[in-house]
């Protein structure tokens, strides 16, 4: 059914079609939608920054780090559509900073690079895809932290063992033992 200029092009078309069918299936199974164009991510980022400013200790750092991570989605979208990234993100952040929630639907139109109300532009993302994306990102971060703990634990163990072995060998040779002198 599918045609392409080469096998690679045909494989890419098939992958895109499979992705589109998967998204359509997800919408049928779970018909909840969220505003697209980075609107949800920017809203989450702004709310997390508010929460971070309410905390005075170093416990605010994870909130700020997560807020920065959420901003990657609208930043990448702005870069990909050729918009002035700093200006667009500043404008979008200002829309979402309103505490009354009036800016929650504002996102980046991927065709024009302008800030628009995603409900009026009819840009939506399936909630099931968003939830799975966030779960995968959190699981990946947790796995990296576990791996980092394991690697740093191995380095500490080797350093401790190396220090003991060096000290033991010095004692055997009489360098560390004062009774021989």
Buried (B, 14 or more C-beta within 10 A) or exposed (E): EEEEEEEEEEEEEEEEEEEEEEBEEBBEEEEEBBBBBBBBBBBBBBBBBEBBEEEEEEEBEEBBEBBEBBBEBBBEBBEEBEBEBEEBBEBBBEBBBEEEEEBBBBBBBBEEBEBBBBBEBEBBBBBBBBEEEEEEEEEEEEEEEEEEEEEEEEEEEEEEEEEEEEEEEEEEEEEEEEEEE
